[in-house]
Amino acid sequence: MSENNNGNHRFGSDNVLDRGMPHGHPANEKMAPSKNFKVEVSLWLARLKIILLVLFYMLPWPIFGELYYKILLANSAASFICVQLRLSCTETQYLTRMLRDDRFHNALYSVILFHYPPLPYVWLPIFLFSFLQVANHPWFDKMDESGLIGRITSFVESQSIALLRIIAVTEILILALIPFHLQGWAFRDIELTLFTIFWYHKFLTMRFHSKLNPFTRIALSELRDEIEHIALEPSCPRTLRTLLLSEVTSLFTPRVGGNELQHFICSEKPLFGKNSFLSGLV
Protein backbone atom coordinates (compact mmCIF):
# COMPACT_ATOMS: atom_id res chain seq x y z
CA MET A 1 0.00 0.00 0.00
CA SER A 2 0.98 3.58 -0.42
CA GLU A 3 2.09 5.89 2.33
CA ASN A 4 -0.45 7.62 4.51
CA ASN A 5 -0.36 11.43 4.42
CA ASN A 6 -0.50 11.64 8.19
CA GLY A 7 2.78 9.84 8.48
CA ASN A 8 1.45 6.31 9.01
CA HIS A 9 3.55 4.19 6.68
CA ARG A 10 2.60 0.65 5.94
CA PHE A 11 6.19 -0.40 6.20
CA GLY A 12 7.17 2.07 8.90
CA SER A 13 9.59 1.62 11.73
CA ASP A 14 8.77 -1.01 14.30
CA ASN A 15 10.08 0.93 17.28
CA VAL A 16 7.52 3.74 17.26
CA LEU A 17 4.97 3.75 20.07
CA ASP A 18 6.78 0.81 21.65
CA ARG A 19 7.11 2.80 24.86
CA GLY A 20 3.44 3.53 25.45
CA MET A 21 1.64 1.06 23.23
CA PRO A 22 3.84 -1.97 22.53
CA HIS A 23 2.75 -4.29 19.77
CA GLY A 24 2.94 -7.90 20.84
CA HIS A 25 3.55 -10.83 18.59
CA PRO A 26 1.81 -14.19 18.77
CA ALA A 27 3.42 -16.41 21.33
CA ASN A 28 2.23 -19.55 19.64
CA GLU A 29 3.95 -19.27 16.29
CA LYS A 30 2.76 -22.63 15.09
CA MET A 31 -0.86 -21.61 15.47
CA ALA A 32 -0.50 -17.96 14.43
CA PRO A 33 -2.91 -16.95 11.64
CA SER A 34 0.02 -16.06 9.36
CA LYS A 35 1.32 -19.64 9.74
CA ASN A 36 -1.98 -21.40 9.30
CA PHE A 37 -3.71 -20.58 6.04
CA LYS A 38 -6.92 -22.44 6.86
CA VAL A 39 -7.42 -20.64 10.16
CA GLU A 40 -6.56 -17.34 8.50
CA VAL A 41 -9.19 -17.84 5.82
CA SER A 42 -11.78 -19.04 8.34
CA LEU A 43 -11.34 -15.98 10.55
CA TRP A 44 -11.55 -13.65 7.57
CA LEU A 45 -14.75 -15.34 6.39
CA ALA A 46 -16.16 -15.18 9.93
CA ARG A 47 -15.62 -11.42 10.01
CA LEU A 48 -17.22 -11.12 6.60
CA LYS A 49 -20.20 -13.13 7.87
CA ILE A 50 -20.55 -10.75 10.83
CA ILE A 51 -20.69 -7.81 8.43
CA LEU A 52 -23.46 -9.50 6.43
CA LEU A 53 -25.38 -10.36 9.60
CA VAL A 54 -25.27 -6.74 10.72
CA LEU A 55 -26.43 -5.50 7.33
CA PHE A 56 -29.39 -7.89 7.38
CA TYR A 57 -30.16 -6.97 11.00
CA MET A 58 -30.45 -3.31 10.02
CA LEU A 59 -33.21 -4.12 7.52
CA PRO A 60 -36.68 -3.15 8.85
CA TRP A 61 -38.03 -6.69 8.66
CA PRO A 62 -39.04 -8.60 11.83
CA ILE A 63 -37.61 -11.82 10.42
CA PHE A 64 -34.08 -10.46 10.96
CA GLY A 65 -34.68 -9.36 14.57
CA GLU A 66 -33.12 -12.50 16.05
CA LEU A 67 -29.84 -11.82 14.28
CA TYR A 68 -28.89 -9.53 17.19
CA TYR A 69 -27.79 -12.47 19.35
CA LYS A 70 -26.18 -14.29 16.43
CA ILE A 71 -24.00 -11.23 15.84
CA LEU A 72 -22.87 -11.25 19.46
CA LEU A 73 -22.17 -14.99 19.39
CA ALA A 74 -20.23 -14.80 16.14
CA ASN A 75 -18.10 -11.91 17.40
CA SER A 76 -17.31 -13.60 20.72
CA ALA A 77 -16.39 -16.86 18.98
CA ALA A 78 -14.09 -15.17 16.45
CA SER A 79 -12.46 -13.05 19.17
CA PHE A 80 -11.84 -16.03 21.47
CA ILE A 81 -10.21 -17.91 18.60
CA CYS A 82 -7.91 -14.95 17.97
CA VAL A 83 -6.98 -14.87 21.65
CA GLN A 84 -6.15 -18.58 21.60
CA LEU A 85 -4.04 -18.16 18.49
CA ARG A 86 -2.12 -15.24 19.93
CA LEU A 87 -1.38 -16.70 23.35
CA SER A 88 0.29 -19.98 24.16
CA CYS A 89 -1.46 -22.32 26.59
CA THR A 90 1.91 -23.14 28.17
CA GLU A 91 2.59 -19.56 29.30
CA THR A 92 2.91 -19.11 33.04
CA GLN A 93 1.10 -15.76 32.87
CA TYR A 94 -1.56 -16.89 30.41
CA LEU A 95 -4.54 -15.50 32.37
CA THR A 96 -2.86 -12.15 32.99
CA ARG A 97 -1.96 -11.70 29.33
CA MET A 98 -5.41 -12.80 28.22
CA LEU A 99 -7.11 -10.18 30.41
CA ARG A 100 -4.91 -7.51 28.83
CA ASP A 101 -5.50 -8.66 25.26
CA ASP A 102 -7.75 -6.39 23.19
CA ARG A 103 -9.24 -9.37 21.38
CA PHE A 104 -10.38 -10.76 24.72
CA HIS A 105 -12.01 -7.40 25.44
CA ASN A 106 -13.93 -7.72 22.17
CA ALA A 107 -15.18 -11.15 23.20
CA LEU A 108 -16.09 -9.96 26.70
CA TYR A 109 -18.13 -7.13 25.18
CA SER A 110 -20.33 -9.65 23.35
CA VAL A 111 -20.61 -12.09 26.27
CA ILE A 112 -21.79 -9.39 28.70
CA LEU A 113 -24.42 -7.93 26.39
CA PHE A 114 -25.63 -11.33 25.18
CA HIS A 115 -27.43 -11.90 28.50
CA TYR A 116 -29.18 -8.51 28.44
CA PRO A 117 -32.17 -7.41 26.32
CA PRO A 118 -31.21 -5.87 22.95
CA LEU A 119 -29.71 -2.39 23.14
CA PRO A 120 -29.36 0.09 20.28
CA TYR A 121 -26.01 0.50 18.55
CA VAL A 122 -24.48 -2.56 20.21
CA TRP A 123 -23.81 -3.86 16.72
CA LEU A 124 -21.85 -0.75 15.67
CA PRO A 125 -18.47 -1.54 17.36
CA ILE A 126 -18.72 -5.15 16.19
CA PHE A 127 -19.48 -4.07 12.63
CA LEU A 128 -16.66 -1.52 12.49
CA PHE A 129 -14.09 -3.88 14.03
CA SER A 130 -15.07 -6.59 11.55
CA PHE A 131 -14.95 -4.10 8.69
CA LEU A 132 -11.43 -3.05 9.67
CA GLN A 133 -10.38 -6.69 10.03
CA VAL A 134 -11.66 -7.58 6.55
CA ALA A 135 -9.97 -4.55 4.97
CA ASN A 136 -6.74 -5.11 6.90
CA HIS A 137 -6.02 -8.57 5.56
CA PRO A 138 -2.48 -9.14 4.20
CA TRP A 139 -4.00 -10.40 0.94
CA PHE A 140 -4.69 -6.80 -0.04
CA ASP A 141 -1.11 -5.60 0.50
CA LYS A 142 0.07 -6.59 -2.95
CA MET A 143 -2.97 -5.33 -4.82
CA ASP A 144 -2.69 -2.36 -7.14
CA GLU A 145 -3.85 0.80 -5.42
CA SER A 146 -5.41 2.06 -8.64
CA GLY A 147 -7.83 -0.87 -8.65
CA LEU A 148 -11.22 -0.90 -6.96
CA ILE A 149 -10.16 -3.01 -3.97
CA GLY A 150 -6.97 -0.99 -3.59
CA ARG A 151 -8.91 2.28 -3.52
CA ILE A 152 -11.38 0.91 -0.99
CA THR A 153 -8.58 -0.36 1.27
CA SER A 154 -6.75 2.96 1.07
CA PHE A 155 -9.94 4.83 1.96
CA VAL A 156 -10.60 2.58 4.95
CA GLU A 157 -7.01 3.05 6.09
CA SER A 158 -7.32 6.83 5.88
CA GLN A 159 -10.52 6.74 7.97
CA SER A 160 -9.39 4.09 10.46
CA ILE A 161 -8.64 6.57 13.26
CA ALA A 162 -12.09 8.10 12.93
CA LEU A 163 -13.66 4.63 12.99
CA LEU A 164 -11.73 3.65 16.12
CA ARG A 165 -12.91 6.82 17.86
CA ILE A 166 -16.51 6.02 16.93
CA ILE A 167 -16.07 2.56 18.41
CA ALA A 168 -14.69 3.97 21.66
CA VAL A 169 -17.46 6.57 22.05
CA THR A 170 -20.18 4.01 21.27
CA GLU A 171 -18.84 1.55 23.84
CA ILE A 172 -18.85 4.30 26.49
CA LEU A 173 -22.38 5.49 25.70
CA ILE A 174 -23.77 1.95 25.87
CA LEU A 175 -23.05 1.97 29.60
CA ALA A 176 -25.48 4.89 29.95
CA LEU A 177 -28.13 3.06 27.91
CA ILE A 178 -28.23 -0.08 30.05
CA PRO A 179 -30.26 1.33 33.00
CA PHE A 180 -32.88 2.83 30.64
CA HIS A 181 -33.67 -0.61 29.22
CA LEU A 182 -34.74 -2.12 32.52
CA GLN A 183 -37.54 -4.52 31.61
CA GLY A 184 -39.42 -4.28 34.90
CA TRP A 185 -39.17 -3.68 38.62
CA ALA A 186 -39.03 -7.34 39.53
CA PHE A 187 -36.02 -8.39 41.58
CA ARG A 188 -34.70 -10.57 38.75
CA ASP A 189 -34.80 -7.70 36.26
CA ILE A 190 -33.06 -5.29 38.64
CA GLU A 191 -30.45 -7.91 39.48
CA LEU A 192 -29.74 -8.54 35.79
CA THR A 193 -29.37 -4.80 35.13
CA LEU A 194 -26.98 -4.28 38.05
CA PHE A 195 -25.00 -7.37 37.04
CA THR A 196 -24.68 -6.07 33.47
CA ILE A 197 -23.64 -2.58 34.61
CA PHE A 198 -21.01 -4.04 36.94
CA TRP A 199 -19.36 -6.24 34.35
CA TYR A 200 -19.66 -3.69 31.56
CA HIS A 201 -17.86 -1.19 33.79
CA LYS A 202 -15.11 -3.80 34.22
CA PHE A 203 -14.97 -4.12 30.45
CA LEU A 204 -14.52 -0.35 30.03
CA THR A 205 -11.82 -0.42 32.71
CA MET A 206 -9.93 -3.03 30.69
CA ARG A 207 -10.34 -0.90 27.59
CA PHE A 208 -9.02 2.14 29.42
CA HIS A 209 -5.88 0.35 30.60
CA SER A 210 -5.15 -1.19 27.20
CA LYS A 211 -1.49 -0.70 26.27
CA LEU A 212 -2.28 -0.94 22.56
CA ASN A 213 -5.55 0.93 22.08
CA PRO A 214 -5.55 4.53 23.39
CA PHE A 215 -8.94 5.57 22.02
CA THR A 216 -11.03 4.72 25.09
CA ARG A 217 -8.71 6.85 27.22
CA ILE A 218 -8.90 9.67 24.71
CA ALA A 219 -12.71 9.51 24.46
CA LEU A 220 -13.17 9.49 28.25
CA SER A 221 -10.79 12.40 28.64
CA GLU A 222 -12.61 14.42 25.99
CA LEU A 223 -15.97 13.58 27.56
CA ARG A 224 -14.74 14.77 30.94
CA ASP A 225 -13.50 18.01 29.39
CA GLU A 226 -16.92 18.61 27.81
CA ILE A 227 -18.71 18.03 31.12
CA GLU A 228 -16.39 20.44 32.90
CA HIS A 229 -16.92 23.02 30.15
CA ILE A 230 -20.70 22.78 30.57
CA ALA A 231 -20.43 23.01 34.35
CA LEU A 232 -18.30 26.16 34.19
CA GLU A 233 -20.75 28.00 31.94
CA PRO A 234 -22.28 31.08 33.72
CA SER A 235 -25.77 29.90 32.80
CA CYS A 236 -25.30 26.55 34.57
CA PRO A 237 -27.19 26.42 37.91
CA ARG A 238 -24.99 26.17 40.97
CA THR A 239 -26.52 22.88 42.11
CA LEU A 240 -25.98 21.30 38.71
CA ARG A 241 -22.45 22.73 38.55
CA THR A 242 -21.58 21.17 41.89
CA LEU A 243 -23.04 17.84 40.82
CA LEU A 244 -21.14 17.81 37.53
CA LEU A 245 -17.80 18.87 38.98
CA SER A 246 -17.82 16.80 42.16
CA GLU A 247 -19.81 13.70 41.28
CA VAL A 248 -20.00 13.13 37.53
CA THR A 249 -16.38 13.94 36.71
CA SER A 250 -15.23 11.72 39.58
CA LEU A 251 -16.78 8.76 37.77
CA PHE A 252 -14.29 9.21 34.97
CA THR A 253 -10.72 8.13 35.29
CA PRO A 254 -8.08 10.87 35.32
CA ARG A 255 -7.57 12.58 32.02
CA VAL A 256 -4.74 11.49 29.82
CA GLY A 257 -2.23 13.72 28.13
CA GLY A 258 -3.90 15.93 25.57
CA ASN A 259 -1.30 15.08 22.95
CA GLU A 260 -1.66 11.29 23.12
CA LEU A 261 -3.82 11.21 19.99
CA GLN A 262 -1.47 13.59 18.19
CA HIS A 263 1.51 11.38 19.05
CA PHE A 264 -0.38 8.40 17.73
CA ILE A 265 -1.36 10.11 14.46
CA CYS A 266 2.14 11.44 13.81
CA SER A 267 3.82 8.13 14.54
CA GLU A 268 5.36 5.89 11.92
CA LYS A 269 3.65 2.75 13.21
CA PRO A 270 1.64 1.31 10.31
CA LEU A 271 -2.12 1.21 10.75
CA PHE A 272 -2.66 -1.47 8.12
CA GLY A 273 -0.59 -4.51 7.26
CA LYS A 274 0.51 -7.85 8.65
CA ASN A 275 2.20 -6.51 11.81
CA SER A 276 0.29 -3.24 12.02
CA PHE A 277 -1.50 -1.48 14.87
CA LEU A 278 -4.90 -2.83 13.80
CA SER A 279 -3.64 -6.42 13.62
CA GLY A 280 -3.33 -6.36 17.41
CA LEU A 281 -6.89 -5.16 17.96
CA VAL A 282 -9.10 -7.27 15.71
N, C-alpha and C positions, 0 to 999 in steps of 0.2 A: 504494500500500500504506500501511498504517497505520504509526505510529511504533513503534519497538522500545523496550521498557522499559529496556534497558540503555543507551539513549542513541544507538543507531545509527538515524538517520533516513534514510529512503529519499531524501529530497531535502535532505540535510544540506549543510553547508558544504563547499566543494571544497578548502579550504586546510588541512584537518586531516590530520595524518600526512604532509604533504608534505615535512617535513624528513627523517624517517627512512625512510618508505616511499612515495615519490612514485608517483603513478598516471600512467602514460604514456598517450598517445592514439595511435591509429593514424597512422603517417606517410603511408601511402598512402590518402588519403581516398576516392579513386575506387573502391578495391577493399575498403574497410572493410565489415564485415558489415552495419552500419546503413545503408549506401548501396546495398547490392546485395541485394535481397530473395531472389533465387534462391539465392545462396550462404548467406544467413542461414538459410533454410529447410533447405537441404541439411545444414548443420552441425548444426542442431537435430535433424533426423531421424537423422543419424549417431550422435549421442550417445544418442538413444533406442534405436537399434539395439544399441549397446554394452550398454545396460542389459538389454535382452532376451537378448542373448548370455550375459551373466553369469548371469542367472536360469536359463536353460536349462543352463548349465555346472554349476550347483550341484545339479541333479537327479541322483540316484544311478543314472543309466543310462549304460552304456559308450558308447552311440552319441553322447553329447554330450561325450566326453572330448577330442576334437580341437578343440573350440571355444576351448580355452585360447590357442592361437596365433592364432586369428582375432580374439580379443579384443585381443591385443597389437597385431596389425596394424591393426585398426580404430582403436585409440587413437592409434597413431603417425601414421597418415594424417590423422586429424582434427586432431591437434595441429600437424603440419607445415603444414597448410593455414591454421590460425589464425596461425601465425608469419608465413607469407607475406603474409597479409592485413594484419597489423599493421605489418610493416616494409616499407620501400620498397627495391627492388632497386638504386636509384640512390644510396643512402646511402653515404657514404665509410666509415663505421664499421659497415657492415652486419653483418659477422661478430661484432664485439664486442658489438653490441646483441643479436644472435641468441643468443649464449652466455649472456647475462644474462636472457633472456626466460623466464618461468615456463612458457609453453606449449612452448618448446623442451625444457625439462627434462622435461615430461610425455612428449614424444616420445622423448627419450633413454632414459627409464625403460623404455619398451616395447622399444626396439631392443636394449638391453643384455640384457634377460631373454629375448628371443625366441630367442637362440642358446644358451640354457642349458636343461637339462631342467626340466620343470614344478616350480614351488615353491608351497607353500601360501600362501594369502592375497595372492598377487601381484595377483589380480583386485580386491581390496578398494579400494585407492586409485583405480583406474580407474573402478570402479563408483560410488564416492562423488563423484569429480570430475564424472562424467557426470551423476549425479543432481542435483548442484548446478547444472550448466550447464542442464539441462532446466528446472529450477524457476526459474532466474534469467532466463529469457527476457523481453524487454520486452513481449511479448504479454500477459503476465499482470499488468502494472502497472495497467491500467485495469479489471481485473475486480473485481467486488464481493467484498469480504472475507468477507461472510456466506455466499457460495456455497461449494460443495465445493472447487473449484480454489483459490479465495482462501484458504480455511482451510488447505489443504495447503501452499500457498506460504508462508503466514505461519508455519506450524509448521516448515517447512524452514529459513526464515530465522532463527527463534529458536534452532535447533539447529546452525546453520552453523559456529559456532566449535568446538563439540564434534566435528563431523564433520571439520573441518580438522585438529584435534589427533589424531584417530584416523588420518588419512592420514599425518601426519608420523611418528607412532610406528610405524606399520606399515612405512613405507619404511625406517626405521632398523633395525628388527628383521629385515627381509629380508636385510640384509648379514650378520647372524649365521647365517642359515639356509643360505646358499650353500655353505659348506665341508661341511656335514653331508649334502649331496646329491651328493657326489662319486660318480660312477658306477663308478669302478674306479681301480686304481693304475697304469694304463697312462699313458705319458707324455702322450698326447693328452688324456686326461681331466683329468690334473693341470694341463696347460697351459690348458685351457678354463676350469677353475675359477679359476686365478690371474688369467687374463685378465678374467673376469667380476668378480672381487673388485676388481681394479684400477679398471676403468671404473665400477663401481657406487660405489666410494668417490669418484671424480671427480664422479659425479652428486650424491651427498650433499653434497659440497663446494659445488657450484653452488647447491643448495637452501639451504645454510647462509648463503651470501653474497647471497641474494635480497634486493633492496631492497623488494620488495612483500610477500612472504610471510614472516612472522616465526616461523611455527610450528615449523619444523625447528630453529631456534636455541633456541626455548623448550623443545622436547622434549629436545634434547641436554643443555641446561643442567639440566633436572629429572632426567634420567637420571644425570648426573654427581653431583648432590646426593644421590641415593639410594645410589649406590655408596659415596660418602664416608661416608654415615650408617651403612651396613652395616659398613664397615671400622673405624669408630670405636667400634663396640659392644664392650663388655668381653669378651663371649664369642667374639669373632672371634680366631682364632689369629694369632700375630704374623707368621708367614710369609705367610698370606693377606692380612693387613692391609698388609704392605709391598708385596705384589704389586698390590693394589687401588689403593693410594694413589700408588705410583710409576710403575706400568706402565699399568694399565687407564685411570685418569683422564687420563693423558697422551695417550691416543688420542683423547680428546674435545677439541674446540676450547674455548677459554676461555669461561667462562660469561658469559651476557649479563646485562643488568640485570634484577633480579627483578621490576621493575614494567613490563616491556615489554608483557606480556599485558594488564595492567590499563590501561595507556595505550591499548592498541588497543581494548579493550572499551568504555572510557569515551569514546572519540572520537565525533565526529559524522560520520565518513566512512560513507556508506551501504554496507551489506553487499550488498544486492540492488539491482538497477536497471540502467539502460543504461550508466552511467559509474561503476559501483560498484566496490568492492574485488574482488569475485568475478569481475567481467568481465575483469579483468587476469590471472586465474589459469587460467581454463578456456575 
